[in-house]
Amino acid sequence: MRPLPVADPGEPDVRSATRYLLWLAARNWRPLSAAIAFATLWMVSQAFVPATVGRAIDAGLTTRDPGGLLRWGAVLLGLGVVTGVTGILRHRMAAFNWLSAAYRTVQLTVRQANRVGATLPKRLATGEVVSIGTSDINHIGGALDITARGTGSLVAVVTVGVILFHTSVPLGLVVVLGVPVMMLVAGGLIKPLQRRQQVYRDQEGKLTTRAGDIVGGLRVLRGVGGESTFAGRYRAESQDLRSAGVRVARIESLLAASEILLPGMFLVLVTWLGARFALRGEITAGELVALYGYTAFLVSPLRQLTEAIDRITKGHVAARRVVRMFTLEPEFRSPPAPVTAAPGPLADPESGLTVQPGRFTAVAAKDPGEAAAIADRLGRFADGAVTLSGVPLADLDLTDVRERILVADNDARLFAGPLRAELDPWAAGDAAIGRALDTASAGDVVDALPDGLDAVVAERGREFSGGQQQRLKLARALVADPETLVLVEPTSAVDAHTEARIAARLGAARTGRTTVVCTTSPLVLDRADEVAFVADGRVVAAGTHRELLRNRPDYAAAVTREEDE
């Protein structure tokens, strides 16, 4: 199979969550810098409004200067225009940065899933990966989004402090010293918030995995009467998650309260001091009005600074989870200096199986798990000393192995999307799809769909029965037309008549190509060029199906489901 193209988002720095966030920022430095610039102009232009209003009041009421009043009015209009324009541009750039960080993370997650391959479900629960694409990307995008407003708010607060220094040194000192104190108080809530968010995020991933398992196996659960048992487990775990969420909410509520209380206390202090200075004549009427304007204006940047702490904390927790996935390594890698191998025999020394090229070989085992293990080794999904034309598979490029040897088992999935794209992601064409559907005896499945190959398949192909799904998966494997096709129990869910048609057509459809079928179905075994009988992990006999039936009672017992006497 040829690998599907994936957009290259670059190589991330995955040594830590902080480094990953910084890497995202570096990748987006131009739009991020633009957003910071626009946000700074947006906030600073608002910071100058109270001072401008105060100057206009002094010019109109104190000095009775119409020209000065007109000038300061024009400045105020200009500040309004700048605020409006930069506010629009800031929001556009912030949205771009959010989307870029979030969906670059999705790209990297998909690429890592492709790179890790079969190792991923062994190391990471499905719910963990799902949560990256649902909640983690929101927090990571929010961490980059808030940097612009956070920086602009910090510059605005410094600007207000400088202006107040020129108005009154004590007022300037209150701003310069008061803001860091508020940030330290809010920062004291960050560590416990991080810990509780981490616990909540872990439990959320586990619960998502549990829900997926229950939904995926609902038919089986109903058949064995296990619905109530699993529902009880889910209910208990969801209550644990709820409790963890409440613990997170307690810290977040304190942080949200601090966003109101601390700036409010700060502004009450500034207003009280300003009123006292005005009564003593140390500041003018216009400066007093400006001071009141600053008390109203400072609420916004101070709250955004506190929000920045919260969002960056959540983004750091989310990035830590993402980095954990990025650090997973595949079980199998391409060697530093891969070699090539011509088409030839595929041999598994561990079992003694040798598959001759261009032949239809069946593997029948007393224990189906032993046949599946052989299939995994043949496709290099498990450790083994398998060779192709005498060359160890471990010495070949892994991509080359995947293209030449396709292992199709019943754990394969049907994905959501158009059926044509699901059966033919390699663009082999409708003619190839038609031939594969005929071989897999799945033409009736497509004919029953109102839109045929244009029909949209639901998640996991849930609108199809088990037998229909199995036939469609077989058709997909046949469309790939690999050099070697390894099928594991490809007819276990179909009826005998359908199985007979598939068995009769499979060999002819794969003429000139190597086919290995792991099965104990007499209908399929009878059509194979050669059958290898496996007992205790080793090939103990080989020949045609009929020869083995005559000469090996243990083989006959295995394929006819009778007890070996």
LUMDRENVO-50108 format. One record per residue (C-alpha): x, y, z; residue number from 1; residue in one letter. Coordinates in steps of 0.05 Angstrom, whole numbers, padded with zeros to 5 digits. Layout:
<sites>
xx / yy / zz / nr / rest
X / Y / Z / NUM / A
...
</sites>
This chain:
<sites>
xx / yy / zz / nr / rest
00000 / 00000 / 00000 / 1 / M
00024 / 00070 / -00014 / 2 / R
00022 / 00116 / 00047 / 3 / P
-00028 / 00173 / 00043 / 4 / L
00002 / 00243 / 00040 / 5 / P
00001 / 00283 / 00105 / 6 / V
00017 / 00358 / 00109 / 7 / A
00085 / 00369 / 00141 / 8 / D
00077 / 00416 / 00200 / 9 / P
00151 / 00412 / 00218 / 10 / G
00187 / 00376 / 00274 / 11 / E
00163 / 00399 / 00343 / 12 / P
00207 / 00406 / 00404 / 13 / D
00175 / 00353 / 00450 / 14 / V
00223 / 00353 / 00508 / 15 / R
00173 / 00389 / 00552 / 16 / S
00105 / 00422 / 00550 / 17 / A
00137 / 00491 / 00556 / 18 / T
00184 / 00478 / 00498 / 19 / R
00126 / 00453 / 00456 / 20 / Y
00086 / 00517 / 00468 / 21 / L
00148 / 00559 / 00453 / 22 / L
00158 / 00518 / 00389 / 23 / W
00086 / 00534 / 00368 / 24 / L
00098 / 00607 / 00382 / 25 / A
00163 / 00606 / 00342 / 26 / A
00128 / 00572 / 00283 / 27 / R
00076 / 00628 / 00284 / 28 / N
00122 / 00685 / 00302 / 29 / W
00098 / 00732 / 00246 / 30 / R
00023 / 00728 / 00260 / 31 / P
00037 / 00725 / 00335 / 32 / L
00081 / 00787 / 00331 / 33 / S
00027 / 00822 / 00290 / 34 / A
-00026 / 00803 / 00341 / 35 / A
00017 / 00829 / 00398 / 36 / I
00030 / 00894 / 00361 / 37 / A
-00044 / 00905 / 00346 / 38 / F
-00064 / 00886 / 00417 / 39 / A
-00013 / 00935 / 00445 / 40 / T
-00037 / 00992 / 00401 / 41 / L
-00109 / 00973 / 00418 / 42 / W
-00097 / 00975 / 00494 / 43 / M
-00050 / 01035 / 00494 / 44 / V
-00098 / 01077 / 00452 / 45 / S
-00151 / 01062 / 00504 / 46 / Q
-00102 / 01079 / 00559 / 47 / A
-00092 / 01149 / 00531 / 48 / F
-00168 / 01163 / 00528 / 49 / V
-00176 / 01184 / 00602 / 50 / P
-00115 / 01230 / 00598 / 51 / A
-00142 / 01261 / 00534 / 52 / T
-00211 / 01272 / 00565 / 53 / V
-00177 / 01304 / 00626 / 54 / G
-00137 / 01351 / 00581 / 55 / R
-00199 / 01370 / 00543 / 56 / A
-00236 / 01385 / 00608 / 57 / I
-00179 / 01428 / 00633 / 58 / D
-00175 / 01465 / 00566 / 59 / A
-00250 / 01478 / 00564 / 60 / G
-00266 / 01492 / 00637 / 61 / L
-00202 / 01514 / 00670 / 62 / T
-00166 / 01556 / 00617 / 63 / T
-00227 / 01570 / 00573 / 64 / R
-00186 / 01553 / 00510 / 65 / D
-00233 / 01534 / 00452 / 66 / P
-00174 / 01517 / 00407 / 67 / G
-00144 / 01471 / 00459 / 68 / G
-00212 / 01438 / 00469 / 69 / L
-00218 / 01427 / 00394 / 70 / L
-00148 / 01397 / 00390 / 71 / R
-00159 / 01349 / 00447 / 72 / W
-00227 / 01331 / 00418 / 73 / G
-00193 / 01313 / 00352 / 74 / A
-00141 / 01272 / 00389 / 75 / V
-00198 / 01235 / 00424 / 76 / L
-00230 / 01221 / 00357 / 77 / L
-00164 / 01195 / 00329 / 78 / G
-00155 / 01149 / 00389 / 79 / L
-00225 / 01122 / 00378 / 80 / G
-00209 / 01106 / 00305 / 81 / V
-00143 / 01073 / 00324 / 82 / V
-00178 / 01032 / 00378 / 83 / T
-00231 / 01008 / 00329 / 84 / G
-00184 / 00989 / 00273 / 85 / V
-00131 / 00955 / 00316 / 86 / T
-00186 / 00919 / 00355 / 87 / G
-00211 / 00887 / 00291 / 88 / I
-00141 / 00869 / 00267 / 89 / L
-00122 / 00842 / 00336 / 90 / R
-00182 / 00797 / 00338 / 91 / H
-00169 / 00770 / 00267 / 92 / R
-00097 / 00755 / 00284 / 93 / M
-00115 / 00724 / 00350 / 94 / A
-00166 / 00678 / 00316 / 95 / A
-00112 / 00659 / 00265 / 96 / F
-00062 / 00643 / 00320 / 97 / N
-00114 / 00601 / 00358 / 98 / W
-00132 / 00561 / 00296 / 99 / L
-00059 / 00553 / 00275 / 100 / S
-00037 / 00526 / 00343 / 101 / A
-00098 / 00481 / 00352 / 102 / A
-00098 / 00450 / 00283 / 103 / Y
-00022 / 00445 / 00278 / 104 / R
-00029 / 00402 / 00340 / 105 / T
-00081 / 00360 / 00305 / 106 / V
-00035 / 00352 / 00245 / 107 / Q
00022 / 00331 / 00290 / 108 / L
-00023 / 00282 / 00327 / 109 / T
-00046 / 00249 / 00263 / 110 / V
00026 / 00245 / 00237 / 111 / R
00049 / 00215 / 00303 / 112 / Q
-00007 / 00165 / 00301 / 113 / A
00015 / 00145 / 00231 / 114 / N
00087 / 00141 / 00252 / 115 / R
00074 / 00099 / 00315 / 116 / V
00023 / 00056 / 00279 / 117 / G
00003 / -00008 / 00314 / 118 / A
00042 / 00013 / 00376 / 119 / T
-00006 / 00070 / 00392 / 120 / L
-00066 / 00029 / 00417 / 121 / P
-00018 / -00013 / 00459 / 122 / K
00011 / 00048 / 00495 / 123 / R
-00045 / 00099 / 00496 / 124 / L
-00120 / 00092 / 00507 / 125 / A
-00167 / 00114 / 00453 / 126 / T
-00198 / 00166 / 00499 / 127 / G
-00130 / 00200 / 00508 / 128 / E
-00123 / 00211 / 00434 / 129 / V
-00195 / 00233 / 00427 / 130 / V
-00187 / 00284 / 00483 / 131 / S
-00127 / 00315 / 00447 / 132 / I
-00172 / 00331 / 00388 / 133 / G
-00231 / 00355 / 00429 / 134 / T
-00207 / 00392 / 00492 / 135 / S
-00132 / 00397 / 00490 / 136 / D
-00128 / 00435 / 00424 / 137 / I
-00176 / 00487 / 00453 / 138 / N
-00131 / 00500 / 00512 / 139 / H
-00067 / 00501 / 00470 / 140 / I
-00099 / 00549 / 00420 / 141 / G
-00124 / 00592 / 00478 / 142 / G
-00053 / 00596 / 00507 / 143 / A
-00027 / 00627 / 00443 / 144 / L
-00089 / 00670 / 00434 / 145 / D
-00082 / 00703 / 00502 / 146 / I
-00009 / 00723 / 00492 / 147 / T
-00030 / 00782 / 00449 / 148 / A
-00082 / 00810 / 00497 / 149 / R
-00038 / 00793 / 00557 / 150 / G
00021 / 00831 / 00528 / 151 / T
-00023 / 00890 / 00507 / 152 / G
-00054 / 00892 / 00577 / 153 / S
00014 / 00892 / 00611 / 154 / L
00039 / 00949 / 00566 / 155 / V
-00026 / 00988 / 00579 / 156 / A
-00018 / 00981 / 00655 / 157 / V
00054 / 01006 / 00650 / 158 / V
00030 / 01064 / 00606 / 159 / T
-00022 / 01083 / 00658 / 160 / V
00031 / 01079 / 00712 / 161 / G
00077 / 01126 / 00674 / 162 / V
00019 / 01175 / 00662 / 163 / I
00000 / 01173 / 00735 / 164 / L
00073 / 01184 / 00755 / 165 / F
00071 / 01250 / 00716 / 166 / H
00006 / 01267 / 00751 / 167 / T
00023 / 01244 / 00821 / 168 / S
00083 / 01203 / 00844 / 169 / V
00044 / 01167 / 00899 / 170 / P
-00011 / 01147 / 00849 / 171 / L
00042 / 01121 / 00801 / 172 / G
00076 / 01081 / 00856 / 173 / L
00009 / 01050 / 00875 / 174 / V
00000 / 01025 / 00804 / 175 / V
00072 / 01002 / 00795 / 176 / V
00073 / 00964 / 00861 / 177 / L
00001 / 00942 / 00864 / 178 / G
-00002 / 00904 / 00798 / 179 / V
00056 / 00856 / 00814 / 180 / P
00025 / 00842 / 00883 / 181 / V
-00041 / 00823 / 00849 / 182 / M
-00005 / 00778 / 00800 / 183 / M
00032 / 00743 / 00857 / 184 / L
-00034 / 00731 / 00894 / 185 / V
-00066 / 00703 / 00831 / 186 / A
-00004 / 00662 / 00816 / 187 / G
-00009 / 00627 / 00883 / 188 / G
-00070 / 00591 / 00856 / 189 / L
-00035 / 00564 / 00794 / 190 / I
00002 / 00505 / 00823 / 191 / K
-00058 / 00472 / 00857 / 192 / P
-00099 / 00488 / 00794 / 193 / L
-00048 / 00452 / 00750 / 194 / Q
-00048 / 00390 / 00794 / 195 / R
-00123 / 00385 / 00797 / 196 / R
-00130 / 00398 / 00722 / 197 / Q
-00080 / 00343 / 00708 / 198 / Q
-00120 / 00293 / 00750 / 199 / V
-00185 / 00315 / 00718 / 200 / Y
-00155 / 00308 / 00648 / 201 / R
-00129 / 00238 / 00663 / 202 / D
-00197 / 00215 / 00688 / 203 / Q
-00232 / 00247 / 00629 / 204 / E
-00189 / 00207 / 00580 / 205 / G
-00204 / 00142 / 00617 / 206 / K
-00279 / 00156 / 00618 / 207 / L
-00279 / 00172 / 00544 / 208 / T
-00245 / 00106 / 00530 / 209 / T
-00295 / 00070 / 00574 / 210 / R
-00353 / 00103 / 00536 / 211 / A
-00323 / 00083 / 00469 / 212 / G
-00315 / 00011 / 00492 / 213 / D
-00387 / 00007 / 00516 / 214 / I
-00416 / 00037 / 00453 / 215 / V
-00372 / -00007 / 00409 / 216 / G
-00392 / -00070 / 00446 / 217 / G
-00465 / -00053 / 00461 / 218 / L
-00491 / -00110 / 00418 / 219 / R
-00448 / -00160 / 00455 / 220 / V
-00466 / -00131 / 00523 / 221 / L
-00540 / -00138 / 00508 / 222 / R
-00529 / -00209 / 00485 / 223 / G
-00496 / -00230 / 00550 / 224 / V
-00538 / -00186 / 00595 / 225 / G
-00479 / -00143 / 00617 / 226 / G
-00510 / -00075 / 00604 / 227 / E
-00527 / -00060 / 00677 / 228 / S
-00457 / -00081 / 00701 / 229 / T
-00420 / -00036 / 00652 / 230 / F
-00471 / 00020 / 00663 / 231 / A
-00457 / 00016 / 00737 / 232 / G
-00382 / 00021 / 00725 / 233 / R
-00391 / 00079 / 00679 / 234 / Y
-00436 / 00114 / 00729 / 235 / R
-00385 / 00105 / 00784 / 236 / A
-00327 / 00131 / 00741 / 237 / E
-00369 / 00190 / 00717 / 238 / S
-00383 / 00209 / 00790 / 239 / Q
-00308 / 00206 / 00803 / 240 / D
-00297 / 00252 / 00744 / 241 / L
-00352 / 00298 / 00769 / 242 / R
-00317 / 00302 / 00837 / 243 / S
-00251 / 00317 / 00803 / 244 / A
-00285 / 00371 / 00762 / 245 / G
-00314 / 00402 / 00825 / 246 / V
-00245 / 00405 / 00856 / 247 / R
-00219 / 00440 / 00794 / 248 / V
-00278 / 00487 / 00795 / 249 / A
-00263 / 00507 / 00867 / 250 / R
-00195 / 00533 / 00847 / 251 / I
-00222 / 00564 / 00783 / 252 / E
-00277 / 00599 / 00822 / 253 / S
-00224 / 00629 / 00868 / 254 / L
-00185 / 00652 / 00808 / 255 / L
-00247 / 00681 / 00776 / 256 / A
-00265 / 00716 / 00841 / 257 / A
-00195 / 00745 / 00844 / 258 / S
-00205 / 00774 / 00775 / 259 / E
-00260 / 00817 / 00805 / 260 / I
-00239 / 00826 / 00877 / 261 / L
-00166 / 00844 / 00869 / 262 / L
-00175 / 00896 / 00813 / 263 / P
-00235 / 00923 / 00851 / 264 / G
-00195 / 00933 / 00915 / 265 / M
-00139 / 00964 / 00875 / 266 / F
-00184 / 01012 / 00840 / 267 / L
-00220 / 01033 / 00904 / 268 / V
-00151 / 01050 / 00933 / 269 / L
-00131 / 01091 / 00871 / 270 / V
-00198 / 01128 / 00870 / 271 / T
-00195 / 01144 / 00945 / 272 / W
-00124 / 01171 / 00938 / 273 / L
-00142 / 01211 / 00877 / 274 / G
-00202 / 01243 / 00911 / 275 / A
-00158 / 01263 / 00971 / 276 / R
-00106 / 01294 / 00925 / 277 / F
-00160 / 01333 / 00887 / 278 / A
-00188 / 01360 / 00952 / 279 / L
-00119 / 01384 / 00972 / 280 / R
-00110 / 01417 / 00904 / 281 / G
-00052 / 01372 / 00884 / 282 / E
-00087 / 01352 / 00819 / 283 / I
-00134 / 01390 / 00773 / 284 / T
-00208 / 01375 / 00759 / 285 / A
-00189 / 01346 / 00692 / 286 / G
-00136 / 01301 / 00723 / 287 / E
-00188 / 01277 / 00774 / 288 / L
-00236 / 01259 / 00717 / 289 / V
-00179 / 01224 / 00681 / 290 / A
-00164 / 01186 / 00746 / 291 / L
-00235 / 01161 / 00749 / 292 / Y
-00229 / 01141 / 00676 / 293 / G
-00167 / 01101 / 00692 / 294 / Y
-00202 / 01066 / 00749 / 295 / T
-00255 / 01043 / 00700 / 296 / A
-00204 / 01026 / 00645 / 297 / F
-00156 / 00986 / 00689 / 298 / L
-00210 / 00935 / 00704 / 299 / V
-00202 / 00906 / 00633 / 300 / S
-00126 / 00898 / 00629 / 301 / P
-00121 / 00872 / 00701 / 302 / L
-00175 / 00819 / 00688 / 303 / R
-00141 / 00800 / 00623 / 304 / Q
-00075 / 00791 / 00658 / 305 / L
-00108 / 00744 / 00708 / 306 / T
-00143 / 00708 / 00650 / 307 / E
-00075 / 00701 / 00616 / 308 / A
-00049 / 00663 / 00676 / 309 / I
-00109 / 00616 / 00675 / 310 / D
-00105 / 00603 / 00600 / 311 / R
-00030 / 00592 / 00599 / 312 / I
-00038 / 00543 / 00657 / 313 / T
-00091 / 00504 / 00620 / 314 / K
-00050 / 00505 / 00557 / 315 / G
00011 / 00479 / 00594 / 316 / H
-00030 / 00421 / 00623 / 317 / V
-00058 / 00404 / 00554 / 318 / A
00011 / 00409 / 00522 / 319 / A
00039 / 00361 / 00573 / 320 / R
-00012 / 00309 / 00550 / 321 / R
00004 / 00322 / 00477 / 322 / V
00078 / 00316 / 00489 / 323 / V
00067 / 00249 / 00524 / 324 / R
00037 / 00223 / 00459 / 325 / M
00092 / 00254 / 00416 / 326 / F
00146 / 00219 / 00457 / 327 / T
00118 / 00150 / 00440 / 328 / L
00165 / 00110 / 00397 / 329 / E
00143 / 00055 / 00347 / 330 / P
00162 / -00016 / 00364 / 331 / E
00192 / -00025 / 00296 / 332 / F
00235 / 00023 / 00257 / 333 / R
00271 / 00023 / 00191 / 334 / S
00344 / 00005 / 00197 / 335 / P
00397 / 00060 / 00188 / 336 / P
00419 / 00029 / 00121 / 337 / A
00359 / -00009 / 00093 / 338 / P
00369 / -00060 / 00038 / 339 / V
00323 / -00085 / -00016 / 340 / T
00295 / -00155 / -00029 / 341 / A
00269 / -00184 / -00093 / 342 / A
00202 / -00220 / -00093 / 343 / P
00212 / -00290 / -00067 / 344 / G
00195 / -00339 / -00011 / 345 / P
00170 / -00310 / 00054 / 346 / L
00197 / -00353 / 00111 / 347 / A
00182 / -00353 / 00185 / 348 / D
00237 / -00395 / 00220 / 349 / P
00200 / -00393 / 00287 / 350 / E
00141 / -00433 / 00260 / 351 / S
00176 / -00466 / 00202 / 352 / G
00128 / -00435 / 00152 / 353 / L
00153 / -00419 / 00082 / 354 / T
00106 / -00383 / 00034 / 355 / V
00123 / -00392 / -00039 / 356 / Q
00113 / -00331 / -00083 / 357 / P
00052 / -00329 / -00128 / 358 / G
00015 / -00384 / -00090 / 359 / R
-00047 / -00387 / -00048 / 360 / F
-00024 / -00415 / 00019 / 361 / T
-00070 / -00429 / 00078 / 362 / A
-00048 / -00434 / 00151 / 363 / V
-00093 / -00478 / 00194 / 364 / A
-00077 / -00480 / 00269 / 365 / A
-00106 / -00517 / 00327 / 366 / K
-00103 / -00452 / 00365 / 367 / D
-00126 / -00393 / 00321 / 368 / P
-00082 / -00347 / 00363 / 369 / G
-00020 / -00383 / 00337 / 370 / E
-00040 / -00370 / 00265 / 371 / A
-00053 / -00296 / 00282 / 372 / A
00017 / -00292 / 00314 / 373 / A
00048 / -00320 / 00250 / 374 / I
00010 / -00268 / 00209 / 375 / A
00037 / -00212 / 00254 / 376 / D
00108 / -00237 / 00245 / 377 / R
00099 / -00242 / 00169 / 378 / L
00077 / -00170 / 00166 / 379 / G
00129 / -00147 / 00217 / 380 / R
00078 / -00127 / 00269 / 381 / F
00112 / -00172 / 00319 / 382 / A
00184 / -00192 / 00333 / 383 / D
00210 / -00248 / 00290 / 384 / G
00265 / -00271 / 00243 / 385 / A
00220 / -00272 / 00181 / 386 / V
00258 / -00267 / 00115 / 387 / T
00238 / -00247 / 00044 / 388 / L
00281 / -00280 / -00009 / 389 / S
00330 / -00295 / 00046 / 390 / G
00334 / -00222 / 00069 / 391 / V
00309 / -00208 / 00140 / 392 / P
00248 / -00163 / 00141 / 393 / L
00284 / -00124 / 00197 / 394 / A
00336 / -00103 / 00145 / 395 / D
00284 / -00074 / 00097 / 396 / L
00255 / -00004 / 00100 / 397 / D
00192 / -00008 / 00141 / 398 / L
00152 / 00032 / 00090 / 399 / T
00174 / -00018 / 00037 / 400 / D
00150 / -00076 / 00081 / 401 / V
00082 / -00042 / 00092 / 402 / R
00074 / -00030 / 00017 / 403 / E
00092 / -00101 / -00003 / 404 / R
00060 / -00142 / 00054 / 405 / I
-00011 / -00125 / 00076 / 406 / L
-00039 / -00160 / 00138 / 407 / V
-00115 / -00154 / 00142 / 408 / A
-00149 / -00181 / 00204 / 409 / D
-00217 / -00172 / 00236 / 410 / N
-00192 / -00115 / 00280 / 411 / D
-00191 / -00071 / 00219 / 412 / A
-00241 / -00013 / 00219 / 413 / R
-00288 / 00019 / 00170 / 414 / L
-00280 / 00094 / 00175 / 415 / F
-00333 / 00148 / 00166 / 416 / A
-00337 / 00179 / 00097 / 417 / G
-00356 / 00162 / 00025 / 418 / P
-00355 / 00087 / 00012 / 419 / L
-00315 / 00096 / -00052 / 420 / R
-00258 / 00131 / -00014 / 421 / A
-00264 / 00080 / 00042 / 422 / E
-00254 / 00021 / -00006 / 423 / L
-00204 / 00055 / -00051 / 424 / D
-00159 / 00106 / -00015 / 425 / P
-00105 / 00091 / -00067 / 426 / W
-00148 / 00116 / -00126 / 427 / A
-00144 / 00049 / -00163 / 428 / A
-00210 / 00065 / -00198 / 429 / G
-00282 / 00039 / -00199 / 430 / D
-00262 / -00021 / -00242 / 431 / A
-00214 / -00046 / -00188 / 432 / A
-00267 / -00034 / -00135 / 433 / I
-00318 / -00074 / -00176 / 434 / G
-00271 / -00133 / -00184 / 435 / R
-00255 / -00132 / -00109 / 436 / A
-00328 / -00128 / -00090 / 437 / L
-00343 / -00187 / -00135 / 438 / D
-00287 / -00229 / -00105 / 439 / T
-00309 / -00212 / -00035 / 440 / A
-00382 / -00226 / -00053 / 441 / S
-00399 / -00156 / -00029 / 442 / A
-00433 / -00129 / -00091 / 443 / G
-00501 / -00138 / -00059 / 444 / D
-00480 / -00095 / 00000 / 445 / V
-00465 / -00036 / -00046 / 446 / V
-00526 / -00049 / -00090 / 447 / D
-00571 / -00044 / -00029 / 448 / A
-00546 / 00026 / -00015 / 449 / L
-00588 / 00082 / -00047 / 450 / P
-00525 / 00120 / -00068 / 451 / D
-00482 / 00060 / -00083 / 452 / G
-00408 / 00075 / -00077 / 453 / L
-00425 / 00148 / -00063 / 454 / D
-00461 / 00129 / 00001 / 455 / A
-00432 / 00158 / 00065 / 456 / V
-00408 / 00105 / 00114 / 457 / V
-00423 / 00119 / 00188 / 458 / A
-00369 / 00113 / 00242 / 459 / E
-00341 / 00042 / 00244 / 460 / R
-00391 / 00023 / 00190 / 461 / G
-00445 / 00012 / 00242 / 462 / R
-00501 / 00010 / 00190 / 463 / E
-00472 / -00056 / 00164 / 464 / F
-00478 / -00124 / 00196 / 465 / S
-00417 / -00161 / 00220 / 466 / G
-00415 / -00204 / 00156 / 467 / G
-00424 / -00143 / 00111 / 468 / Q
-00368 / -00106 / 00146 / 469 / Q
-00322 / -00166 / 00138 / 470 / Q
-00336 / -00171 / 00064 / 471 / R
-00324 / -00096 / 00054 / 472 / L
-00258 / -00100 / 00092 / 473 / K
-00237 / -00158 / 00048 / 474 / L
-00255 / -00118 / -00014 / 475 / A
-00212 / -00060 / 00011 / 476 / R
-00153 / -00106 / 00021 / 477 / A
-00161 / -00134 / -00049 / 478 / L
-00164 / -00065 / -00080 / 479 / V
-00096 / -00050 / -00049 / 480 / A
-00069 / -00109 / -00089 / 481 / D
-00004 / -00117 / -00050 / 482 / P
00052 / -00164 / -00069 / 483 / E
00035 / -00208 / -00009 / 484 / T
-00034 / -00208 / 00023 / 485 / L
-00042 / -00240 / 00091 / 486 / V
-00115 / -00251 / 00112 / 487 / L
-00135 / -00272 / 00182 / 488 / V
-00202 / -00308 / 00186 / 489 / E
-00232 / -00267 / 00128 / 490 / P
-00297 / -00308 / 00125 / 491 / T
-00311 / -00321 / 00199 / 492 / S
-00374 / -00277 / 00200 / 493 / A
-00407 / -00298 / 00135 / 494 / V
-00455 / -00355 / 00118 / 495 / D
-00432 / -00419 / 00084 / 496 / A
-00459 / -00400 / 00015 / 497 / H
-00423 / -00333 / 00015 / 498 / T
-00360 / -00365 / 00043 / 499 / E
-00361 / -00415 / -00014 / 500 / A
-00366 / -00360 / -00066 / 501 / R
-00308 / -00321 / -00034 / 502 / I
-00265 / -00383 / -00030 / 503 / A
-00278 / -00400 / -00103 / 504 / A
-00261 / -00330 / -00128 / 505 / R
-00203 / -00310 / -00082 / 506 / L
-00149 / -00353 / -00114 / 507 / G
-00166 / -00331 / -00185 / 508 / A
-00169 / -00258 / -00164 / 509 / A
-00098 / -00263 / -00135 / 510 / R
-00067 / -00301 / -00192 / 511 / T
00007 / -00285 / -00196 / 512 / G
00007 / -00253 / -00127 / 513 / R
00024 / -00285 / -00060 / 514 / T
-00036 / -00298 / -00014 / 515 / T
-00035 / -00326 / 00057 / 516 / V
-00101 / -00341 / 00092 / 517 / V
-00102 / -00361 / 00165 / 518 / C
-00166 / -00401 / 00173 / 519 / T
-00196 / -00468 / 00193 / 520 / T
-00253 / -00463 / 00144 / 521 / S
-00256 / -00527 / 00101 / 522 / P
-00286 / -00486 / 00043 / 523 / L
-00227 / -00440 / 00040 / 524 / V
-00175 / -00493 / 00056 / 525 / L
-00199 / -00536 / -00001 / 526 / D
-00184 / -00480 / -00051 / 527 / R
-00113 / -00467 / -00026 / 528 / A
-00052 / -00490 / -00067 / 529 / D
-00020 / -00512 / -00001 / 530 / E
-00043 / -00518 / 00071 / 531 / V
00006 / -00512 / 00129 / 532 / A
-00020 / -00545 / 00193 / 533 / F
00005 / -00512 / 00257 / 534 / V
00006 / -00544 / 00325 / 535 / A
00041 / -00515 / 00386 / 536 / D
00066 / -00457 / 00344 / 537 / G
00102 / -00501 / 00292 / 538 / R
00084 / -00526 / 00223 / 539 / V
00076 / -00601 / 00233 / 540 / V
00048 / -00620 / 00165 / 541 / A
00038 / -00589 / 00096 / 542 / A
00000 / -00610 / 00034 / 543 / G
-00067 / -00601 / 00002 / 544 / T
-00130 / -00599 / 00045 / 545 / H
-00153 / -00668 / 00022 / 546 / R
-00084 / -00699 / 00033 / 547 / E
-00082 / -00673 / 00104 / 548 / L
-00153 / -00697 / 00118 / 549 / L
-00132 / -00767 / 00097 / 550 / R
-00065 / -00769 / 00133 / 551 / N
-00072 / -00725 / 00195 / 552 / R
-00129 / -00741 / 00243 / 553 / P
-00109 / -00682 / 00286 / 554 / D
-00117 / -00636 / 00226 / 555 / Y
-00185 / -00666 / 00210 / 556 / A
-00207 / -00655 / 00282 / 557 / A
-00183 / -00583 / 00280 / 558 / A
-00218 / -00563 / 00215 / 559 / V
-00282 / -00603 / 00228 / 560 / T
-00288 / -00578 / 00301 / 561 / R
-00285 / -00649 / 00328 / 562 / E
-00246 / -00674 / 00388 / 563 / E
-00181 / -00708 / 00370 / 564 / D
-00183 / -00778 / 00398 / 565 / E
</sites>
